[in-house]
Amino acid sequence: MNPFEEKPIQLESALQNWKQLTPKPYHKREVDPYTKTRIILMNGTEFEANWFSHNFARHTDDNDLRRDLALTRYIEKQQQIKISLLKPANESILEHTISYEQLAVDLTAELAKREIDCNVKTALDFALLEDFDHLYRYANLLEMEQGLAAEWLVGRYTEIMPGRPTISHHRYPMDNVKRSICGKDAEVQTVLSTMIITAAEQQTMNYYMNVTNFSTSDIGRNLYKEIALVEEEHVTQYESLMNPNATWFEMLLWHEYCECYLYWSCYMTETDRYVKSLWEENLAIEIAHLHKAAELLKKYEKKEWQEVIPCGEFPAPISLHENIDYVRKILGETVQYTSKQEDYVKVSALKDGADFFRFQEIVNPTTQIVASHNVVNDFIRRRGMDYRFQVAPSPVPELRNRRQDNTSVGRKPNAADSTDFFCN
């Protein structure tokens, strides 16, 4: 599909009244897990587009342009609030968090498996193991506090076991900045990947930052606090991959194109008939936004859309599905890596006094104050072993012990074996 070749609806026709903005929430025990993750993905995508538009408006003094941005932006916000209300009132913050982390795992794996830019793929594979571990930590908290087994929330499509332990995710902030893609030469799929994953991780960071103080236990508050700051690291990593040389109008076009692509992907892969109709509705709205962005690009920069996106035809749709074998491969081969400025290195390759070690001493002076460790440690103390859902033993032997939480892997030299990342 090429959205530039579609006839757009009138922008004002996308405005909805309060009744239209109240969708039918899904049944949390009946809905497919990937319907929930698609809803979270599109909520985050709408937020990213809306926030970009706000920043654009703050960097121009042209009020005609500001008015054009304001109309589209308001419609985007209506879209976001309608999507967010698909979540039912009886789904707890922690239950919803499990879906956030399932999305992070399976979206990251899906993007990595199709990415041809080795720099971008490595960034995806690196953070994949961290979101995978977050799912494990939250799942233990969920079972401990609410008696719910997260494996049923994820439909047993995504394993729940240790990844690179969360305690090892805390890096010196400067080490999270990576090399940008070359926008003019980058493949459309690569540009989309950097935008999609940045929006998704930003949505996760915002969610955790906002719900941390709503957790009903101290250990829960502390876990959200810790992982929220890891998500900040992920947003820094992913946004640094994006093309920094595109103009505001070029990026406006890319944002609208990305939204069109994702709504089309959701429509093509959705199994819930009602939610599928909402994806179709939103795709039509985004096509109108895309055509408006192309109009503004031509008006203000005298450029045709083809000068920014040479081929408007969509890549294959993003499909959310199980990625157990892929995650296991990345876990077995790269768990012992950390980040060092633009590169990724084994912890054993770092010199004494490296920024990673210095930062670990600042935030993790003792493991006893680290919430991600304490959640699992407390669960083991109460139940005798941690909570997991596995189809086979961990590919990392050091992470197989269910009676002791490992705080060395990915953090201390030679705590596990790793080979290297690989490119497609």
LINWODA-V894346 format. One record per run of one state. SS is the DSSP state (A for helix, B for strand, O for the rest). FROM is the first residue (numbers start at 1). TO is the last residue. If there is no record, write none. Layout:
((SS | FROM | TO) (SS | FROM | TO))
//
This chain:
((O | 1 | 1) (B | 2 | 2) (A | 3 | 5) (O | 6 | 10) (A | 11 | 14) (O | 15 | 32) (A | 33 | 57) (O | 58 | 62) (A | 63 | 84) (O | 85 | 92) (A | 93 | 114) (O | 115 | 117) (A | 118 | 146) (O | 147 | 149) (A | 150 | 153) (O | 154 | 159) (B | 160 | 160) (O | 161 | 165) (A | 166 | 169) (O | 170 | 172) (A | 173 | 176) (O | 177 | 187) (A | 188 | 214) (O | 215 | 217) (A | 218 | 239) (O | 240 | 247) (A | 248 | 269) (O | 270 | 272) (A | 273 | 301) (O | 302 | 304) (A | 305 | 307) (O | 308 | 312) (B | 313 | 313) (O | 314 | 323) (A | 324 | 334) (O | 335 | 336) (B | 337 | 340) (O | 341 | 342) (B | 343 | 346) (A | 347 | 349) (O | 350 | 354) (A | 355 | 363) (O | 364 | 366) (A | 367 | 369) (O | 370 | 370) (A | 371 | 383) (O | 384 | 388) (B | 389 | 389) (O | 390 | 396) (A | 397 | 399) (O | 400 | 424))
//
